[in-house]
Amino acid sequence: MPLDQAVNEIEGFLLWEAEKDRARTRAETFCAGLPWLTDTQRREVELRYCQDQRDTSQAYLERIATRSAALRTEYEGVYRALRRRLITALLVGAVAVAAVVVMTVVGMSAR
């Protein structure tokens, strides 16, 4: 496994663990506003809240990943087109300079 892929996987793991911690914290905060819950009910609500938050986060991250891949493809296409245009402009410029040099040399030799 390439190093950058391993780093990405570790980073993804750490980010996901942080998201799970945030979900737990939000669940506890939510349940703190419901003082009438029994301990069993509180645990159940926290579990369901955490699961809902994780599902929401996962769906959001999947949408971001899909959009990122689409943008990457789009930007790579634009980059290739710009690179082709630049190379074409440089080649046209080089041919123009060469033509001017040839015409100058031919004009000087004609004298």
C-alpha positions in Angstrom: 0.0 0.0 0.0 1.5 3.4 -1.0 2.3 5.7 1.9 -0.1 8.5 0.8 -3.0 5.9 0.6 -2.1 4.7 4.1 -2.0 8.3 5.4 -5.4 9.0 3.8 -6.9 5.9 5.4 -5.5 6.8 8.8 -6.8 10.4 8.4 -10.2 9.1 7.4 -10.3 6.7 10.4 -9.4 9.6 12.8 -11.9 11.9 11.2 -14.6 9.3 11.5 -13.8 8.6 15.1 -14.0 12.4 15.8 -17.4 12.5 14.1 -18.6 9.6 16.3 -17.4 11.5 19.4 -19.3 14.6 18.2 -22.4 12.5 17.7 -22.1 11.1 21.2 -21.6 14.6 22.7 -24.7 15.9 20.8 -26.7 12.9 21.9 -25.8 13.5 25.6 -26.6 17.2 25.2 -29.9 16.4 23.6 -30.8 14.0 26.4 -29.8 16.4 29.0 -32.7 18.5 27.9 -35.1 15.6 28.6 -34.7 15.1 32.3 -37.8 12.9 32.6 -36.2 10.0 30.7 -35.3 6.9 32.7 -31.7 5.7 32.4 -32.8 3.0 30.0 -34.7 5.4 27.9 -31.8 7.9 28.0 -29.4 5.2 26.7 -31.9 4.2 24.0 -32.4 7.8 22.8 -28.6 8.4 22.9 -28.0 5.2 20.8 -30.7 6.1 18.2 -29.5 9.8 18.1 -25.9 8.7 17.6 -26.9 6.2 14.8 -29.0 8.9 13.1 -26.1 11.3 13.3 -23.6 8.7 11.9 -26.0 7.9 9.1 -26.5 11.5 8.2 -22.7 12.2 8.4 -22.0 9.1 6.2 -24.5 10.2 3.6 -23.1 13.7 3.6 -19.5 12.4 3.2 -20.5 10.2 0.4 -22.1 13.1 -1.4 -19.0 15.2 -0.9 -16.8 12.4 -2.2 -18.9 12.0 -5.3 -18.9 15.7 -5.9 -15.1 15.9 -5.3 -14.5 13.1 -7.9 -16.8 14.9 -10.4 -15.0 18.2 -9.8 -11.6 16.5 -10.2 -12.6 15.1 -13.5 -13.9 18.4 -14.7 -10.9 20.4 -13.6 -8.5 17.8 -15.1 -10.3 18.2 -18.4 -10.1 22.0 -18.2 -6.4 21.8 -17.3 -5.7 19.6 -20.3 -7.5 21.9 -22.6 -5.7 25.0 -21.2 -2.3 23.1 -21.5 -3.1 22.2 -25.2 -3.9 25.9 -25.9 -0.8 27.1 -24.2 1.4 24.7 -26.1 -0.3 25.6 -29.4 0.3 29.3 -28.7 3.9 28.7 -27.8 4.4 26.6 -31.0 2.7 29.3 -33.1 4.9 32.0 -31.5 8.0 29.9 -32.1 7.1 29.4 -35.8 6.4 33.2 -36.1 9.8 34.0 -34.6 11.5 31.5 -36.8 9.7 33.0 -39.9 10.8 36.5 -38.9 14.4 35.3 -38.4 14.4 33.5 -41.8 13.0 36.5 -43.6 15.5 38.8 -41.9 18.4 36.5 -42.9 17.1 36.1 -46.4 16.6 39.9 -46.7 20.2 40.6 -45.5 21.7 38.0 -47.9 19.7 39.6 -50.8 21.6 42.9 -50.3 
